[in-house]
């Protein structure tokens, strides 16, 4: 369905380590019509228009900001630890080897606000699930998440669905 967009995503083998097929969206971003089509198709995939788009650092900021602009809603930034000034709230989550933390401003989301989570890629889902947990801890309603790329073999979209989040991705790369 989105083979035109998939063709604009470069694969870099063995990055960042041997055996990994890195899906590089920078080539998609370099193509003006392709980037416009990506945002238009993400916007079309959104259920009811949310109050806020939550963009996950860092590439989620690119797609999240463009999508928020297109939909006319606000943008909340979900950042890595110690990147935001002022009072923040955060969630720790497990990585393959260790832990990480995602944070947002404590006053970024009001209870009951409808928020759609956006990132460039869903793999295992750890960061996206942490983002959902963080937003829900502020009493936001997070019912949808949008991604340019899904790596379905890694199970992240299924993990989000199990958490009650409808997942939309424009392209899939299976078996990598």
C-alpha positions in Angstrom: 0.0 0.0 0.0 2.8 2.4 0.8 5.5 0.8 -1.4 6.4 4.3 -2.7 7.4 5.3 0.8 9.1 2.0 1.6 11.3 2.5 -1.5 12.5 5.8 0.0 13.8 4.2 3.2 17.4 3.1 2.9 18.6 -0.1 4.6 22.1 0.0 6.1 23.4 -3.6 6.8 25.3 -4.4 9.9 24.6 -1.1 11.7 25.1 -0.4 14.6 26.4 -3.9 14.9 26.7 -7.0 12.7 23.4 -8.7 11.8 21.3 -5.5 12.2 19.5 -4.1 9.2 19.2 -0.4 10.1 16.1 1.3 8.5 17.3 4.8 7.7 14.5 7.3 7.4 16.8 10.2 6.5 16.5 9.3 2.8 12.7 9.6 3.2 13.1 13.0 4.8 15.4 14.1 1.9 12.5 13.5 -0.5 10.1 16.5 -0.2 7.1 14.8 -1.9 7.8 11.6 0.0 7.9 13.4 3.4 4.7 15.3 2.6 3.0 12.0 1.6 4.2 10.4 4.8 2.6 13.1 7.0 -0.6 13.1 4.9 -0.9 9.3 5.3 -0.1 9.5 9.0 -2.8 12.1 9.4 -5.3 10.0 7.5 -4.5 7.1 9.9 -5.3 9.1 13.0 -8.6 8.2 14.6 -10.5 11.1 16.2 -8.2 14.1 16.2 -6.3 14.1 19.5 -5.6 17.1 21.7 -1.9 16.4 21.6 0.7 14.5 19.6 3.5 13.0 21.7 6.7 12.8 19.8 9.4 10.4 21.1 13.0 11.7 21.0 14.5 12.2 18.6 13.1 11.2 15.2 9.6 11.2 16.6 9.9 14.9 17.0 10.2 15.3 13.3 7.1 13.3 12.4 5.3 14.4 15.5 5.8 18.1 14.9 4.7 17.9 11.2 1.7 15.8 12.1 0.6 18.1 15.0 0.9 21.0 12.5 -1.1 19.2 9.9 -3.9 18.2 12.5 -3.8 21.6 14.3 -3.1 20.2 17.7 -0.4 20.6 20.3 2.9 18.7 20.6 4.4 17.2 23.8 8.0 16.1 23.7 9.0 12.9 25.3 12.7 13.2 26.0 15.6 11.3 27.3 16.6 11.8 30.9 17.9 15.2 31.9 17.1 17.0 28.6 14.2 19.2 29.8 14.4 22.2 32.1 12.0 22.7 35.0 9.9 20.2 36.8 9.6 16.9 34.9 8.0 13.5 35.4 9.4 10.3 34.0 9.3 6.6 33.6 12.2 4.1 33.8 12.1 1.2 31.3 14.3 -1.8 30.5 16.6 -2.0 27.6 18.3 -5.1 26.3 21.2 -4.4 28.6 20.3 -1.9 31.3 17.8 0.8 31.8 16.7 4.1 30.3 14.3 6.9 31.2 11.9 9.0 29.3 10.6 12.3 30.7 8.1 15.1 29.9 7.3 18.4 31.7 5.1 17.7 34.7 2.5 20.2 33.4 2.6 19.1 29.7 -0.6 17.1 29.7 -3.9 17.8 31.5 -6.0 14.9 32.8 -8.4 13.6 30.2 -6.5 15.0 27.2 -6.4 12.7 24.2 -2.9 12.0 23.1 -1.6 10.1 20.0 2.0 8.8 20.3 4.2 9.2 17.3 7.7 7.8 16.4 9.6 6.8 13.3 9.8 3.1 14.1 8.3 0.5 16.4 10.6 -2.5 17.1 10.3 -4.2 20.5 8.1 -1.4 21.8 9.9 -0.7 25.0 10.3 3.1 24.5 6.7 3.4 23.1 5.3 1.5 26.1 7.2 3.7 28.4 5.8 6.7 26.6 2.3 5.4 27.0 2.9 4.7 30.7 4.3 8.2 31.2 1.3 9.9 29.5 -1.2 7.7 31.3 0.5 8.6 34.6 -0.6 12.1 33.9 -4.2 10.8 33.3 -4.0 11.3 29.6 -6.0 9.1 27.3 -3.6 7.3 25.0 -5.5 5.1 22.6 -3.4 5.3 19.4 0.2 5.2 18.2 1.5 6.0 14.8 4.8 4.9 13.2 6.4 5.2 9.8 8.0 1.8 10.1 7.0 -1.4 12.0 9.4 -4.3 12.5 6.6 -6.8 13.3 8.9 -9.7 14.0 10.1 -7.9 17.1 6.6 -7.7 18.6 6.4 -4.0 19.6 3.1 -3.3 17.9 1.5 -6.4 19.5 2.8 -5.3 22.9 1.2 -1.8 22.4 -2.1 -3.4 21.2 -2.1 -5.6 24.4 -1.8 -2.3 26.4 -5.0 -1.0 24.7 -3.3 1.2 22.1 -4.3 1.0 18.4 -1.1 0.9 16.3 -0.8 2.2 12.7 2.3 1.9 10.7 2.8 2.9 7.1 5.4 0.3 6.1 6.7 -3.0 7.5 10.0 -4.7 7.2 9.7 -8.3 8.1 12.3 -10.8 9.0 15.0 -8.4 10.0 
